[in-house]
């Protein structure tokens, strides 16, 4: 959640639920925030099944730290990385008061509250390495150099805190997601999911394939450079683009050696060569050995993975 003058910006509902006066919204469900976290953010990201050493969780909206505590309770021995973005941090006393509503979480919250009281924003909770980045996520997230395997999108509701759900910020979420990464959110607001889709999340991070003859660059023949939509790395020059008749933008060679990384892909009962951006790991498409001379290659790309800058 986004919340800094919160010492004077909280109200408390019966049961110990804090409400942000800035956004007129509670920090967690009145019916049980810990259960909500387990259902929405953990199960929604396929956790704990996907967890492994080094798995990186990122979060928009640290709030009371309840999602962090729920993650720790789920897998206390797995060394994880956890990065959260928070614009309006509450105080350690407020945090502890909020945790009291959930005895199971309060029982393991001591290191979090102690670190918070000392002003520490990089600390450990059990096996989890935690970093909380304070400030407006619209500024701090673009500057972040990390990529998350799973996102908890837990800002206040889009109706109350629209800045945390804007298209530009959702684009940054997509750009800071590892290949095969996921996101989960409690909000059903369609524009949030549409914004992530427009940012190419399903294609670049979950290796989906857009339908043939639907991409904006399939019939695009302007002169210029095709770049990775996620990190802006140069991928292809327009003079290597050709009409393969397959329904996807096709190129005979990469712009430079090392621009594209190739990986064996055995999904869907086939053996293919997947192409990803060598700089950020974004899924691009596949490469086949049925292209024109002199390379004989056909880099079959998804338009959603590409950006274009004219000469």
C-alpha positions in Angstrom: 0.0 0.0 0.0 1.1 3.4 -0.5 1.0 5.4 3.2 4.4 8.7 5.5 2.6 10.9 7.8 0.6 7.9 8.8 1.2 8.5 12.5 -1.5 11.1 12.0 -3.2 9.3 9.1 -4.7 6.1 10.6 -8.0 5.3 12.1 -8.7 2.0 13.8 -11.8 -0.2 13.3 -13.1 -2.7 15.8 -10.9 -5.8 15.7 -7.7 -3.8 15.2 -8.0 -3.1 11.5 -6.1 0.1 10.5 -7.6 2.4 7.9 -5.7 5.0 5.9 -7.3 8.4 6.3 -5.3 9.5 3.2 -7.0 6.9 1.0 -10.1 6.1 3.2 -9.3 2.4 2.7 -8.4 -0.4 5.2 -5.0 -2.1 5.1 -6.4 -5.6 5.0 -9.7 -7.5 4.9 -12.0 -7.1 7.8 -12.8 -10.8 7.5 -9.3 -11.9 7.9 -6.3 -10.4 6.2 -4.0 -13.4 6.7 -6.4 -15.7 5.0 -6.8 -13.2 2.2 -3.1 -13.0 1.7 -2.9 -16.8 1.4 -5.7 -17.0 -1.1 -5.0 -14.0 -3.2 -1.2 -13.4 -3.2 0.3 -16.7 -2.4 -2.0 -19.2 -4.1 -2.5 -16.6 -6.9 1.2 -16.8 -7.7 1.4 -20.6 -7.4 3.1 -20.5 -4.1 4.6 -22.4 -2.3 5.0 -24.8 -5.2 7.2 -22.4 -7.2 9.4 -21.4 -4.3 13.1 -22.2 -4.5 16.3 -20.7 -3.2 16.7 -17.2 -4.6 13.1 -16.8 -5.7 12.3 -13.1 -5.8 9.0 -11.6 -4.7 8.2 -8.0 -5.3 5.3 -6.0 -3.9 3.6 -2.7 -4.6 2.4 -1.6 -1.1 4.2 -2.9 2.0 1.6 -1.5 4.3 1.7 -3.4 7.6 4.0 -6.1 6.3 1.3 -8.7 6.6 2.1 -10.2 3.1 5.7 -10.6 4.1 4.7 -12.4 7.4 2.4 -14.7 5.5 5.1 -15.6 3.1 7.5 -16.3 5.9 4.9 -18.5 7.6 4.4 -20.4 4.4 8.0 -21.3 3.8 10.1 -20.3 6.8 13.3 -22.2 5.7 13.4 -21.2 2.0 16.0 -18.4 1.3 14.0 -15.9 -0.6 14.3 -12.2 -1.7 11.5 -9.8 -1.0 11.4 -6.3 -2.4 8.5 -4.0 -1.5 7.7 -0.5 -2.7 6.0 1.8 -0.2 5.2 5.5 -0.4 3.7 6.1 3.0 5.3 3.9 5.6 3.4 3.5 8.9 5.3 3.5 12.3 6.6 0.4 14.0 4.1 0.8 16.8 1.2 1.0 14.3 2.6 -2.1 12.6 2.7 -4.1 15.8 -0.8 -3.0 16.7 -2.0 -4.2 13.3 -0.3 -7.5 13.7 -2.0 -8.1 17.0 -5.2 -9.0 15.1 -3.4 -12.1 13.8 -1.6 -14.0 16.6 0.1 -16.3 14.2 1.6 -13.4 12.3 2.4 -11.5 15.5 4.4 -14.4 16.8 7.0 -14.1 14.0 6.8 -10.4 13.5 9.4 -9.4 16.1 12.4 -9.0 13.7 10.3 -7.0 11.3 9.0 -4.6 13.9 12.4 -4.2 15.6 14.2 -3.4 12.3 11.4 -1.0 11.3 11.7 0.8 14.6 15.4 1.3 14.0 14.7 2.8 10.5 16.1 -0.2 8.8 14.7 -0.9 5.4 17.0 -3.8 4.5 16.9 -6.7 6.9 16.2 -10.4 7.2 13.1 -12.2 8.4 14.1 -15.8 9.0 15.5 -16.9 5.6 14.0 -14.0 3.7 16.2 -11.1 2.6 13.9 -8.0 2.7 14.3 -4.6 1.1 11.6 -1.9 1.4 12.1 0.9 -1.1 10.4 4.1 0.1 9.0 6.7 -2.2 6.5 7.1 -5.1 6.6 3.8 -7.0 6.2 5.7 -10.2 9.8 7.0 -9.6 11.4 4.2 -7.6 10.2 1.2 -9.6 11.7 2.4 -13.0 15.0 3.0 -11.2 15.0 -0.5 -9.7 17.4 -3.0 -11.3 15.7 -6.1 -10.1 13.2 -8.5 -11.7 10.6 -10.4 -9.7 9.5 -14.0 -10.1 6.2 -13.1 -8.5 4.4 -9.8 -7.8 2.0 -8.9 -5.0 0.0 -5.9 -6.3 -1.5 -4.7 -3.1 -2.0 -1.0 -3.3 -5.1 0.6 -1.9 -8.1 0.2 -4.3 -7.8 1.7 -7.8 -10.8 3.9 -7.0 -9.0 5.4 -3.9 -5.4 5.3 -5.1 -5.4 5.3 -8.9 -1.8 6.5 -9.1 -0.6 3.0 -8.0 -2.6 1.3 -10.8 -1.9 3.5 -13.8 -0.8 2.1 -17.2 2.7 3.5 -16.9 3.3 1.8 -13.6 1.8 -1.5 -14.8 4.2 -1.3 -17.7 7.1 -1.0 -15.2 5.7 -4.1 -13.3 5.9 -6.0 -16.6 9.4 -4.8 -17.4 10.6 -5.8 -13.9 9.3 -9.3 -14.1 11.5 -12.4 -14.7 10.6 -14.8 -17.5 7.7 -17.0 -16.5 7.0 -14.6 -13.7 3.5 -14.0 -12.4 1.4 -11.4 -10.6 -1.6 -11.6 -8.3 -3.9 -8.8 -7.1 -7.1 -8.6 -5.1 -8.7 -6.1 -7.4 -10.9 -7.2 -10.2 -10.5 -3.8 -12.0 -10.3 -4.7 -15.6 -8.1 -1.8 -16.6 -5.3 -3.3 -14.3 -5.2 -6.6 -16.2 -5.6 -4.8 -19.5 -2.7 -2.5 -18.7 -0.5 -5.5 -18.0 -1.6 -7.2 -21.1 -0.9 -4.1 -23.2 2.6 -4.1 -21.6 3.1 -7.5 -23.1 3.1 -9.3 -19.7 1.6 -12.6 -21.0 4.0 -12.8 -24.0 7.3 -11.4 -22.6 7.1 -12.9 -19.1 4.8 -15.9 -19.4 6.0 -17.0 -22.9 2.5 -16.8 -24.4 2.1 -16.5 -28.2 -0.1 -13.8 -29.8 -2.5 -15.0 -32.5 -1.1 -14.9 -36.1 -1.8 -11.8 -38.2 -2.9 -9.8 -35.2 0.4 -8.1 -34.1 1.1 -4.5 -35.0 4.4 -5.2 -36.5 3.4 -8.2 -38.7 2.7 -6.0 -41.7 5.0 -3.1 -40.6 7.7 -2.1 -43.1 9.1 1.2 -41.9 12.8 1.7 -41.7 14.3 1.6 -38.3 15.3 -0.5 -35.3 13.2 -3.1 -33.5 13.9 -3.1 -29.8 12.9 -5.1 -26.7 9.7 -3.7 -25.3 10.9 -4.4 -21.8 14.4 -3.1 -21.7 14.8 -1.2 -25.0 17.8 -3.3 -26.1 18.4 -3.3 -29.8 17.2 -6.7 -31.4 16.7 -6.4 -35.2 17.3 -3.9 -38.0 14.4 -3.4 -40.4 16.4 -4.4 -43.4 16.5 -8.0 -42.1 12.7 -8.2 -41.8 10.9 -10.3 -44.5 7.4 -11.5 -45.2 7.4 -15.2 -44.2 3.7 -15.5 -44.6 3.4 -17.1 -41.1 1.5 -14.3 -39.4 4.3 -13.0 -37.1 7.1 -10.5 -37.7 10.0 -12.4 -39.1 13.7 -11.5 -39.4 16.7 -13.2 -40.9 19.2 -12.2 -38.3 19.7 -10.4 -35.0 21.0 -6.9 -35.0 24.2 -7.8 -33.2 25.9 -10.9 -32.0 24.7 -11.6 -28.5 21.5 -9.6 -28.7 19.4 -12.7 -28.5 19.8 -15.7 -26.3 18.5 -19.1 -27.5 17.0 -21.8 -25.3 15.7 -25.3 -26.0 11.9 -25.3 -25.7 10.1 -28.6 -25.3 6.6 -27.3 -24.5 3.5 -28.4 -26.3 5.0 -31.7 -27.2 7.5 -30.0 -29.6 11.2 -29.3 -29.6 11.9 -25.8 -30.7 14.4 -23.0 -30.1 13.1 -20.2 -28.0 14.5 -16.7 -28.3 14.8 -14.3 -25.4 16.3 -10.9 -25.0 19.8 -11.4 -23.8 19.7 -8.3 -21.7 16.5 -8.8 -19.7 15.3 -12.4 -20.5 12.0 -11.3 -22.1 10.4 -14.0 -24.3 10.5 -12.9 -27.9 9.4 -16.0 -30.0 11.3 -18.8 -31.7 13.9 -19.2 -34.4 13.6 -21.7 -37.3 16.0 -22.9 -40.0 13.7 -22.1 -42.9 14.6 -18.5 -43.6 16.2 -16.7 -46.6 19.9 -16.7 -47.5 22.5 -15.9 -46.3 21.6 -17.0 -42.8 18.8 -19.5 -43.6 17.1 -18.4 -40.3 13.7 -17.1 -39.5 13.4 -15.3 -36.2 9.6 -15.5 -35.7 8.8 -12.8 -33.2 5.7 -11.6 -31.2 4.8 -8.0 -31.9 4.0 -7.6 -28.2 7.7 -8.2 -27.4 8.9 -5.5 -29.7 9.2 -1.8 -29.8 10.2 0.2 -32.8 12.3 3.4 -33.4 12.3 4.8 -36.9 15.6 5.9 -38.5 
